[in-house]
Amino acid sequence: MQLSQIIASELNISLKSVQNTISLLDEGATIPFISRYRKEMTGSLDELQVGSIKERYEKLQEIEKRKETILKSMDEQNVLTLELKKKIEETFSLTELEDIYLPYKPKRKTRAVKAREKGLEPLAKIMMKQYERDIEGRAASFVNDEVADTDEALQGARDIIAEWVNEHKVGREIVRSVFDKEAVITSKVVKGKEEEGIKYKDYFEWSESLKRCPSHRFMAMRRGEKEGFLKLSVSPDADNCIHRLERFFVKGNTSASDQVSEAVADAYKRLLSSSIETEFTNLFTEKSDTEAIKVFAENLRQLLLASPLGQKRVLALDPGYRTGCKVVCLDAQGNLKENSTIYPHAPQNDYQKSANTITLLIEKHQIEAIAIGNGTASRETEAFAKGLRFKNKVDIYVVSEDGASVYSAGKAAREEFPDYDVTVRGAVSIGRRLMDPLAELVKIDPKSIGVGQYQHDVDQTQLKKSLDTVVESCVNSVGINLNTASKHLLTYVSGLGPQLAQNIVDFRAENGAFESRDKLKKVPRLGAKAFEQAAGFLRINDAKNPLDNTAVHPEAYKIVKQMATDIGCSIKDLIENKLLRDKIKLQSYVSDKFGLPTLNDIMKELDKPGRDPRSEIKTFEFAEGIYSIDDLYEGMVLPGLVTNITNFGAFVDIGVKQDGLVHISQLANKYISDPNEVVKLQQQVKVKVMEVDRVRKRIQLSMKDL
């Protein structure tokens, strides 16, 4: 069976769509490009479906590589029969593949290997047939210089049988079946670590069905184990496993059968249980990692696509007490125009001078909005800013500063601001985040942005791959201004990457702004393939050809030009006049390459050319007089901002420096399985305070009936 057939069957997608998608991926096409500009080939698959095909295709390719290694190993051992080769080639499950290979896998010096070296395998075979009624008598004939007595002979034969049981495909499936239905995960505290590991107190004596254990709880226990506070085990009832194995392996009622029964019990306790426990732990870890990465990826997507303020002049404040508040003024393009430091809070309490500084800077730079970081002294700085009076309207926003310190100390910030310290760079990042979250956040390692659950515990390679895919998806769904985008933003544009992004920035610096998409072809090393993949996602404001500021791909320009010619107008007129567009009959422009899906996309884009899909930003205010956890009491209803979403609920900032948790059971008056059904990141919500644990700094909130 071909890989594309397997994928089509598993994902319930037509074979032709899968084959064409794989072909495009093999040619170097990206997920955003395939889903946006190759709908005729894929049957209009969306990014999620294309991504699923890519992921499964890569896993199946890994299995194919493993098959090659196994076949080579078995061939070198001269154990590869035509039947085994066929079985291996027709297997597409990694577990099944390893089961087939297990008996032939080179082994270290096991007890069974030592028994074979003593010549005890024939006795094991006699024993395994279970006809022999006097197995002790037969064993006596195997006593020699290397085998001291009958007991040693019997023990050696049992060791060989135990290995056979362990390596038997059906035997392993029997144990897997019991593990799958009955395995229990048990967590116990490591003796003497009770005080040090108090945060894991819930898991000091804990057990539950592995199947029903939610991924976040499993990961919490795994972290406790990793940190040395907990001991974990995963196992079903051992007697049940042994009983089921005996039913398969033990035949008759002879003394040989008794020996086989003993060997089966030993096989389970010494070999199978630990092997299958590791397998299930790894499978559950992989499943939990996948769920955690999915949560992180969805949060990151929401954060990257958060509402932008747009090109406005911004004053940004990075709040602080003793070291003061760093102030930066940015122009509408995000360039740093001026910076200062004010000390409106304790211990200096220089309120009047600070107020004068801010007022002067706002007038001097004609500031339209203030961005305040949400870290230390944020609420006090917000109250200070709101107490000031300005000649013109200035909106005030509190901005998440998660990761700003990582950016400010990183290479990107040092390159842009070599003459400024990290505090000024951090304040610039806060201001730019308000203007365009996507453009600023792409400069920061997504793991440092502060959304998700257990991101440091999951498979880091898989996490990076998933998050990079999300960033690429967001960047391309919004579209990028070719003449203002940073190299960090350009890096994620379909078909580019770090080197071509740098080449574009260098070319722009030397030759001035791009007047057309076509000029991209003059960028060093940017070939036809990269142009094909990238062009549709890059925008040029005020370009000579208005299509250069739309998501219409250059390969389709001829169609739009033909449409305009056919109704006797210009492309500009076609974009600006809906009545003209209504005259177009799309069916007459259908061709082998461009079908109705692409033609409909073109018309939607002409309707709203270059439209930013992100929603408009809204101002938000925390409750007055609520600054710390000590100001809270049960029953209070407060405004809040959703800052993080996990499988078990949502965290909400209510302005007290410690986010509160709305458990999934408290998000709505009905049952929900996913918090994303009810809330989104940065959503403004009302919450009721249910419980305040000041010692552990935990706040329980509810959104029910609000």
LODREN-593455 format. One line per field, with one value per residue (C-alpha): residue number from 0; residue in one letter; x, y, z. Coordinates in steps of 0.5 Angstrom, whole numbers, m for minus. Layout:
num [NUM; ...] .
residuo [a; ...] .
east [X; ...] .
north [Y; ...] .
up [Z; ...] .
END
This chain:
num [0; 1; 2; 3; 4; 5; 6; 7; 8; 9; 10; 11; 12; 13; 14; 15; 16; 17; 18; 19; 20; 21; 22; 23; 24; 25; 26; 27; 28; 29; 30; 31; 32; 33; 34; 35; 36; 37; 38; 39; 40; 41; 42; 43; 44; 45; 46; 47; 48; 49; 50; 51; 52; 53; 54; 55; 56; 57; 58; 59; 60; 61; 62; 63; 64; 65; 66; 67; 68; 69; 70; 71; 72; 73; 74; 75; 76; 77; 78; 79; 80; 81; 82; 83; 84; 85; 86; 87; 88; 89; 90; 91; 92; 93; 94; 95; 96; 97; 98; 99; 100; 101; 102; 103; 104; 105; 106; 107; 108; 109; 110; 111; 112; 113; 114; 115; 116; 117; 118; 119; 120; 121; 122; 123; 124; 125; 126; 127; 128; 129; 130; 131; 132; 133; 134; 135; 136; 137; 138; 139; 140; 141; 142; 143; 144; 145; 146; 147; 148; 149; 150; 151; 152; 153; 154; 155; 156; 157; 158; 159; 160; 161; 162; 163; 164; 165; 166; 167; 168; 169; 170; 171; 172; 173; 174; 175; 176; 177; 178; 179; 180; 181; 182; 183; 184; 185; 186; 187; 188; 189; 190; 191; 192; 193; 194; 195; 196; 197; 198; 199; 200; 201; 202; 203; 204; 205; 206; 207; 208; 209; 210; 211; 212; 213; 214; 215; 216; 217; 218; 219; 220; 221; 222; 223; 224; 225; 226; 227; 228; 229; 230; 231; 232; 233; 234; 235; 236; 237; 238; 239; 240; 241; 242; 243; 244; 245; 246; 247; 248; 249; 250; 251; 252; 253; 254; 255; 256; 257; 258; 259; 260; 261; 262; 263; 264; 265; 266; 267; 268; 269; 270; 271; 272; 273; 274; 275; 276; 277; 278; 279; 280; 281; 282; 283; 284; 285; 286; 287; 288; 289; 290; 291; 292; 293; 294; 295; 296; 297; 298; 299; 300; 301; 302; 303; 304; 305; 306; 307; 308; 309; 310; 311; 312; 313; 314; 315; 316; 317; 318; 319; 320; 321; 322; 323; 324; 325; 326; 327; 328; 329; 330; 331; 332; 333; 334; 335; 336; 337; 338; 339; 340; 341; 342; 343; 344; 345; 346; 347; 348; 349; 350; 351; 352; 353; 354; 355; 356; 357; 358; 359; 360; 361; 362; 363; 364; 365; 366; 367; 368; 369; 370; 371; 372; 373; 374; 375; 376; 377; 378; 379; 380; 381; 382; 383; 384; 385; 386; 387; 388; 389; 390; 391; 392; 393; 394; 395; 396; 397; 398; 399; 400; 401; 402; 403; 404; 405; 406; 407; 408; 409; 410; 411; 412; 413; 414; 415; 416; 417; 418; 419; 420; 421; 422; 423; 424; 425; 426; 427; 428; 429; 430; 431; 432; 433; 434; 435; 436; 437; 438; 439; 440; 441; 442; 443; 444; 445; 446; 447; 448; 449; 450; 451; 452; 453; 454; 455; 456; 457; 458; 459; 460; 461; 462; 463; 464; 465; 466; 467; 468; 469; 470; 471; 472; 473; 474; 475; 476; 477; 478; 479; 480; 481; 482; 483; 484; 485; 486; 487; 488; 489; 490; 491; 492; 493; 494; 495; 496; 497; 498; 499; 500; 501; 502; 503; 504; 505; 506; 507; 508; 509; 510; 511; 512; 513; 514; 515; 516; 517; 518; 519; 520; 521; 522; 523; 524; 525; 526; 527; 528; 529; 530; 531; 532; 533; 534; 535; 536; 537; 538; 539; 540; 541; 542; 543; 544; 545; 546; 547; 548; 549; 550; 551; 552; 553; 554; 555; 556; 557; 558; 559; 560; 561; 562; 563; 564; 565; 566; 567; 568; 569; 570; 571; 572; 573; 574; 575; 576; 577; 578; 579; 580; 581; 582; 583; 584; 585; 586; 587; 588; 589; 590; 591; 592; 593; 594; 595; 596; 597; 598; 599; 600; 601; 602; 603; 604; 605; 606; 607; 608; 609; 610; 611; 612; 613; 614; 615; 616; 617; 618; 619; 620; 621; 622; 623; 624; 625; 626; 627; 628; 629; 630; 631; 632; 633; 634; 635; 636; 637; 638; 639; 640; 641; 642; 643; 644; 645; 646; 647; 648; 649; 650; 651; 652; 653; 654; 655; 656; 657; 658; 659; 660; 661; 662; 663; 664; 665; 666; 667; 668; 669; 670; 671; 672; 673; 674; 675; 676; 677; 678; 679; 680; 681; 682; 683; 684; 685; 686; 687; 688; 689; 690; 691; 692; 693; 694; 695; 696; 697; 698; 699; 700; 701; 702; 703; 704; 705] .
residuo [m; q; l; s; q; i; i; a; s; e; l; n; i; s; l; k; s; v; q; n; t; i; s; l; l; d; e; g; a; t; i; p; f; i; s; r; y; r; k; e; m; t; g; s; l; d; e; l; q; v; g; s; i; k; e; r; y; e; k; l; q; e; i; e; k; r; k; e; t; i; l; k; s; m; d; e; q; n; v; l; t; l; e; l; k; k; k; i; e; e; t; f; s; l; t; e; l; e; d; i; y; l; p; y; k; p; k; r; k; t; r; a; v; k; a; r; e; k; g; l; e; p; l; a; k; i; m; m; k; q; y; e; r; d; i; e; g; r; a; a; s; f; v; n; d; e; v; a; d; t; d; e; a; l; q; g; a; r; d; i; i; a; e; w; v; n; e; h; k; v; g; r; e; i; v; r; s; v; f; d; k; e; a; v; i; t; s; k; v; v; k; g; k; e; e; e; g; i; k; y; k; d; y; f; e; w; s; e; s; l; k; r; c; p; s; h; r; f; m; a; m; r; r; g; e; k; e; g; f; l; k; l; s; v; s; p; d; a; d; n; c; i; h; r; l; e; r; f; f; v; k; g; n; t; s; a; s; d; q; v; s; e; a; v; a; d; a; y; k; r; l; l; s; s; s; i; e; t; e; f; t; n; l; f; t; e; k; s; d; t; e; a; i; k; v; f; a; e; n; l; r; q; l; l; l; a; s; p; l; g; q; k; r; v; l; a; l; d; p; g; y; r; t; g; c; k; v; v; c; l; d; a; q; g; n; l; k; e; n; s; t; i; y; p; h; a; p; q; n; d; y; q; k; s; a; n; t; i; t; l; l; i; e; k; h; q; i; e; a; i; a; i; g; n; g; t; a; s; r; e; t; e; a; f; a; k; g; l; r; f; k; n; k; v; d; i; y; v; v; s; e; d; g; a; s; v; y; s; a; g; k; a; a; r; e; e; f; p; d; y; d; v; t; v; r; g; a; v; s; i; g; r; r; l; m; d; p; l; a; e; l; v; k; i; d; p; k; s; i; g; v; g; q; y; q; h; d; v; d; q; t; q; l; k; k; s; l; d; t; v; v; e; s; c; v; n; s; v; g; i; n; l; n; t; a; s; k; h; l; l; t; y; v; s; g; l; g; p; q; l; a; q; n; i; v; d; f; r; a; e; n; g; a; f; e; s; r; d; k; l; k; k; v; p; r; l; g; a; k; a; f; e; q; a; a; g; f; l; r; i; n; d; a; k; n; p; l; d; n; t; a; v; h; p; e; a; y; k; i; v; k; q; m; a; t; d; i; g; c; s; i; k; d; l; i; e; n; k; l; l; r; d; k; i; k; l; q; s; y; v; s; d; k; f; g; l; p; t; l; n; d; i; m; k; e; l; d; k; p; g; r; d; p; r; s; e; i; k; t; f; e; f; a; e; g; i; y; s; i; d; d; l; y; e; g; m; v; l; p; g; l; v; t; n; i; t; n; f; g; a; f; v; d; i; g; v; k; q; d; g; l; v; h; i; s; q; l; a; n; k; y; i; s; d; p; n; e; v; v; k; l; q; q; q; v; k; v; k; v; m; e; v; d; r; v; r; k; r; i; q; l; s; m; k; d; l] .
east [0; 3; 4; m1; m7; m5; m6; m12; m16; m13; m15; m21; m19; m19; m13; m12; m12; m7; m3; m3; m1; 5; 7; 7; 10; 16; 17; 18; 11; 9; 3; 0; 2; m2; m8; m9; m6; m7; m14; m16; m10; m12; m20; m20; m16; m15; m8; m10; m12; m5; m1; m4; m2; 5; 6; 3; 7; 14; 12; 11; 17; 21; 18; 20; 27; 27; 25; 31; 35; 32; 32; 39; 41; 37; 40; 47; 45; 43; 36; 32; 27; 22; 16; 19; 21; 14; 11; 16; 15; 7; 8; 6; 6; 12; 10; 8; 15; 19; 15; 17; 24; 25; 27; 33; 35; 42; 42; 47; 49; 42; 40; 37; 44; 48; 43; 44; 51; 51; 47; 40; 36; 34; 31; 27; 24; 22; 19; 15; 12; 9; 9; 14; 11; 18; 22; 26; 29; 30; 34; 39; 41; 43; 48; 55; 62; 58; 51; 52; 45; 38; 36; 41; 39; 31; 33; 37; 31; 26; 30; 30; 22; 21; 25; 21; 15; 17; 19; 12; 8; 1; 4; 6; m1; m4; 0; m2; m9; m9; m5; m10; m16; m13; m7; m7; m2; 1; 5; 8; 12; 20; 22; 24; 22; 15; 17; 21; 16; 10; 7; 6; 2; m4; 0; 4; m1; m5; m7; m12; m14; m8; m14; m18; m12; m12; m6; m4; m5; 0; 5; 5; 6; 12; 15; 15; 18; 24; 25; 26; 20; 15; 16; 11; 9; 4; 1; m5; m6; 0; m4; m9; m4; 0; m7; m8; m1; m2; m8; m4; 2; 1; m2; m4; m2; 5; 11; 13; 7; 9; 16; 13; 8; 13; 17; 11; 10; 18; 17; 12; 15; 22; 21; 14; 12; 17; 18; 10; 10; 16; 12; 5; 9; 12; 6; 2; 8; 7; 0; 0; 6; 1; m4; 0; 3; m4; m6; 1; 0; m7; m6; 0; m4; m9; m4; 0; m7; m9; m12; m6; m7; m4; 1; 0; 5; 6; 9; 11; 12; 16; 14; 18; 19; 26; 29; 24; 19; 23; 19; 20; 17; 16; 13; 8; 13; 15; 22; 25; 25; 26; 27; 27; 26; 21; 20; 13; 13; 16; 22; 23; 15; 17; 10; 10; 17; 14; 8; 11; 16; 10; 6; 12; 13; 6; 6; 13; 11; 4; 3; m4; m3; 0; 3; 4; 8; 4; 9; 12; 8; 4; m3; 0; 3; m3; m7; m1; m2; m10; m9; m6; m9; m7; m9; m12; m15; m9; m12; m8; m7; m4; 1; 3; 11; 12; 18; 20; 26; 28; 28; 31; 37; 38; 41; 36; 35; 43; 43; 38; 39; 47; 47; 41; 41; 36; 31; 30; 30; 24; 20; 21; 18; 12; 10; 11; 7; 1; 2; 3; 3; 5; 11; 14; 13; 16; 23; 22; 22; 15; 17; 18; 12; 8; 2; 1; 2; 8; 12; 19; 17; 15; 19; 22; 24; 16; 14; 19; 16; 9; 10; 14; 8; 4; 8; 8; 1; m1; 4; 2; m6; m5; 0; 6; 8; 14; 17; 17; 17; 23; 28; 25; 18; 20; 23; 17; 14; 12; 18; 23; 27; 33; 38; 33; 29; 36; 38; 31; 32; 39; 37; 31; 37; 41; 36; 30; 23; 20; 15; 13; 13; 16; 22; 23; 26; 32; 34; 40; 39; 31; 29; 23; 21; 22; 18; 12; 12; 12; 10; 2; 3; 7; 4; 6; 2; 1; 4; 3; m1; m6; m6; 1; m3; m7; m7; m8; m2; 2; 1; m7; m6; m7; m14; m16; m13; m18; m24; m22; m21; m28; m32; m28; m25; m18; m16; m16; m24; m25; m23; m26; m33; m37; m42; m37; m35; m42; m42; m37; m39; m33; m35; m32; m26; m25; m19; m15; m10; m15; m22; m28; m25; m19; m23; m28; m22; m20; m27; m27; m20; m22; m28; m23; m16; m11; m16; m12; m16; m15; m20; m20; m17; m21; m19; m20; m20; m18; m23; m21; m17; m16; m8; m6; m9; m10; m15; m19; m25; m30; m36; m33; m34; m29; m27; m21; m17; m16; m8; m7; m12; m10; m14; m17; m19; m17; m12; m15; m11; m15; m10; m7; 0; m3; m7; m13; m16; m23; m23; m26; m32; m33; m33; m40; m47; m46; m41; m36; m30; m25; m24; m23; m31; m32; m26; m20; m14; m14; m22; m25; m29; m32; m31; m33; m28; m29; m23; m17; m11; m6; m1; 0; m2; m8; m14; m20; m25; m32; m35; m42; m48; m44] .
north [0; 7; 12; 17; 11; 10; 18; 18; 13; 15; 23; 21; 26; 24; 20; 25; 31; 27; 25; 33; 35; 31; 32; 40; 39; 35; 41; 45; 49; 51; 50; 57; 57; 50; 52; 59; 58; 51; 50; 46; 41; 40; 40; 46; 43; 48; 49; 44; 39; 40; 40; 34; 31; 33; 31; 24; 24; 25; 20; 15; 17; 16; 9; 7; 9; 5; m1; 0; m1; m7; m10; m9; m11; m18; m19; m18; m24; m28; m29; m25; m30; m28; m28; m24; m19; m18; m18; m12; m8; m9; m6; 1; 1; 3; m2; m7; m7; m7; m13; m17; m15; m16; m23; m21; m15; m16; m17; m16; m22; m24; m30; m33; m32; m35; m41; m42; m42; m48; m52; m51; m49; m56; m57; m51; m53; m60; m56; m52; m57; m59; m67; m69; m72; m72; m66; m66; m73; m70; m64; m69; m71; m64; m63; m62; m58; m52; m54; m56; m59; m61; m54; m50; m54; m52; m45; m44; m47; m43; m36; m38; m39; m33; m29; m33; m30; m23; m23; m27; m22; m25; m25; m17; m16; m19; m15; m9; m10; m11; m5; m1; m3; m3; 1; 5; 11; 11; 17; 17; 22; 21; 20; 26; 30; 32; 39; 41; 38; 41; 44; 37; 35; 33; 27; 25; 19; 19; 13; 13; 10; 12; 12; 17; 21; 28; 30; 36; 32; 27; 32; 35; 28; 27; 34; 32; 26; 30; 34; 28; 29; 24; 16; 14; 7; 5; m2; m6; m12; m17; m23; m22; m21; m27; m31; m29; m30; m37; m39; m37; m41; m46; m53; m59; m61; m64; m62; m59; m55; m53; m50; m46; m43; m41; m38; m34; m31; m29; m27; m22; m19; m19; m17; m16; m11; m6; m6; m5; 0; 4; 3; 6; 11; 14; 13; 17; 22; 23; 24; 29; 33; 33; 36; 41; 43; 44; 48; 53; 53; 56; 61; 63; 64; 68; 72; 74; 75; 80; 87; 92; 99; 101; 106; 111; 115; 112; 113; 107; 106; 100; 101; 100; 103; 104; 104; 109; 108; 108; 112; 112; 116; 112; 115; 112; 107; 105; 108; 111; 118; 120; 116; 118; 116; 118; 117; 118; 112; 110; 111; 118; 120; 125; 126; 133; 132; 126; 129; 135; 130; 126; 132; 135; 129; 128; 135; 135; 128; 129; 122; 119; 113; 110; 103; 101; 94; 90; 88; 91; 97; 97; 99; 105; 107; 106; 110; 116; 116; 116; 122; 127; 131; 132; 137; 132; 125; 120; 113; 108; 101; 96; 91; 84; 85; 77; 76; 83; 82; 76; 81; 87; 82; 79; 80; 83; 88; 89; 90; 95; 99; 98; 105; 104; 99; 93; 98; 102; 97; 93; 99; 100; 93; 94; 100; 96; 91; 95; 98; 91; 85; 80; 84; 85; 78; 74; 77; 73; 65; 63; 59; 66; 69; 66; 62; 55; 49; 45; 48; 47; 39; 37; 35; 41; 39; 38; 44; 49; 46; 47; 54; 56; 53; 57; 64; 62; 61; 68; 72; 70; 70; 78; 79; 83; 90; 89; 96; 96; 89; 87; 81; 77; 78; 77; 70; 67; 69; 63; 61; 66; 64; 68; 69; 71; 76; 79; 79; 83; 88; 89; 90; 95; 99; 100; 101; 104; 102; 96; 99; 93; 85; 84; 88; 82; 78; 82; 81; 76; 69; 70; 65; 63; 58; 63; 68; 64; 62; 69; 74; 73; 74; 81; 88; 94; 100; 105; 101; 102; 96; 96; 88; 89; 91; 85; 77; 76; 72; 75; 69; 71; 78; 76; 74; 80; 84; 80; 81; 89; 89; 85; 90; 96; 99; 99; 94; 100; 102; 94; 94; 101; 99; 94; 95; 93; 87; 85; 84; 79; 72; 68; 61; 64; 65; 58; 54; 48; 52; 57; 54; 57; 56; 61; 66; 66; 68; 73; 77; 77; 80; 85; 87; 88; 89; 88; 88; 86; 80; 82; 86; 93; 94; 96; 100; 96; 98; 94; 96; 102; 100; 93; 93; 86; 80; 83; 87; 81; 78; 72; 75; 81; 81; 84; 86; 82; 80; 73; 72; 64; 58; 51; 44; 45; 53; 60; 65; 72; 78; 82; 87; 84; 82; 74; 71; 68; 61; 60; 52; 49; 48; 55; 58; 57; 54; 48; 43; 45; 40; 46; 53; 56; 54; 60; 65; 67; 70; 78; 77; 82; 78; 79; 74; 73; 71; 65; 63; 67; 63; 68; 63; 59; 66; 62; 66; 62; 65; 64; 66; 63; 67; 73] .
up [0; m2; 4; 0; 1; 8; 10; 5; 9; 16; 15; 11; 5; m2; m5; m11; m6; m1; m7; m10; m3; m2; m9; m7; m1; m4; m9; m3; m3; 4; 8; 7; 0; m1; 2; m1; m8; m10; m8; m15; m13; m6; m7; m2; 4; 9; 13; 19; 14; 10; 16; 18; 11; 12; 19; 18; 11; 15; 21; 15; 12; 19; 19; 12; 15; 21; 16; 12; 18; 21; 14; 14; 21; 19; 13; 16; 21; 15; 19; 13; 10; 4; 9; 14; 9; 6; 13; 15; 8; 9; 17; 18; 25; 29; 35; 30; 27; 33; 35; 29; 30; 37; 37; 32; 35; 38; 45; 51; 55; 58; 62; 56; 52; 58; 58; 51; 51; 56; 51; 55; 49; 47; 54; 53; 47; 50; 56; 51; 48; 55; 53; 58; 65; 68; 66; 72; 69; 62; 65; 69; 62; 61; 67; 65; 67; 66; 68; 76; 77; 75; 78; 74; 68; 69; 71; 65; 60; 64; 62; 55; 55; 59; 53; 48; 52; 52; 45; 42; 39; 41; 49; 48; 45; 51; 56; 52; 52; 59; 60; 56; 59; 67; 67; 74; 75; 82; 85; 91; 95; 95; 103; 106; 101; 104; 105; 99; 95; 98; 91; 89; 96; 91; 89; 95; 95; 88; 84; 78; 71; 66; 61; 65; 67; 64; 60; 65; 71; 68; 66; 73; 76; 71; 73; 80; 78; 74; 80; 85; 89; 86; 84; 79; 76; 71; 72; 71; 76; 75; 77; 71; 66; 68; 68; 61; 59; 62; 58; 52; 53; 58; 55; 59; 66; 66; 70; 64; 64; 71; 69; 63; 68; 72; 66; 64; 71; 71; 64; 66; 72; 70; 62; 60; 65; 65; 58; 56; 62; 59; 52; 55; 59; 53; 49; 54; 55; 47; 47; 53; 49; 43; 47; 51; 45; 41; 47; 47; 39; 40; 45; 41; 35; 39; 42; 35; 32; 38; 36; 33; 35; 28; 26; 31; 35; 42; 49; 52; 60; 63; 70; 76; 83; 86; 79; 76; 70; 63; 58; 50; 45; 38; 32; 27; 24; 31; 31; 37; 38; 45; 52; 59; 66; 71; 79; 80; 86; 92; 95; 90; 90; 85; 82; 80; 76; 73; 71; 67; 63; 61; 59; 55; 51; 49; 47; 43; 40; 39; 42; 41; 46; 52; 53; 60; 61; 66; 71; 77; 79; 73; 77; 80; 73; 70; 76; 75; 67; 68; 73; 68; 63; 56; 51; 46; 47; 49; 50; 55; 54; 59; 55; 57; 57; 58; 54; 53; 58; 53; 47; 50; 52; 45; 39; 35; 40; 41; 33; 33; 39; 40; 44; 49; 55; 56; 60; 54; 49; 53; 53; 46; 45; 50; 45; 39; 42; 42; 35; 32; 37; 31; 28; 35; 38; 32; 35; 41; 42; 43; 49; 53; 51; 57; 54; 55; 60; 61; 55; 58; 60; 53; 47; 45; 38; 37; 40; 36; 30; 32; 34; 28; 24; 28; 27; 19; 19; 23; 19; 12; 14; 16; 10; 11; 8; 4; 5; 13; 15; 19; 17; 23; 20; 13; 16; 17; 10; 6; 2; 5; 11; 15; 9; 4; 9; 11; 3; 2; 8; 5; m2; 1; 4; m2; m7; m3; m3; m7; m12; m15; m13; m19; m17; m11; m17; m17; m10; m9; m9; m9; m15; m18; m13; m7; m11; m13; m5; m2; m7; m5; 2; 1; 0; m3; m1; m7; m12; m19; m20; m14; m14; m11; m5; m5; m3; m11; m13; m19; m23; m23; m25; m32; m30; m27; m32; m37; m33; m33; m40; m42; m38; m40; m34; m31; m25; m20; m22; m21; m14; m12; m16; m13; m19; m24; m20; m20; m28; m28; m29; m26; m30; m36; m33; m31; m33; m32; m27; m24; m22; m18; m11; m13; m18; m11; m7; m12; m12; m4; m4; m10; m5; 1; m2; 3; 9; 16; 19; 26; 30; 32; 39; 45; 52; 58; 66; 72; 78; 82; 89; 87; 87; 91; 93; 100; 97; 95; 98; 96; 92; 89; 82; 78; 70; 68; 62; 60; 60; 59; 57; 59; 58; 65; 65; 64; 68; 68; 70; 75; 76; 83; 80; 81; 75; 78; 75; 72; 73; 66; 71; 73; 65; 64; 66; 62; 61; 56; 54; 51; 55; 48; 47; 52; 52; 48; 50; 51; 52; 57; 62; 68; 74; 81; 87; 89; 94; 96; 98; 101; 103; 96; 93; 89; 87; 85; 80; 77; 70; 72; 72; 69] .
END
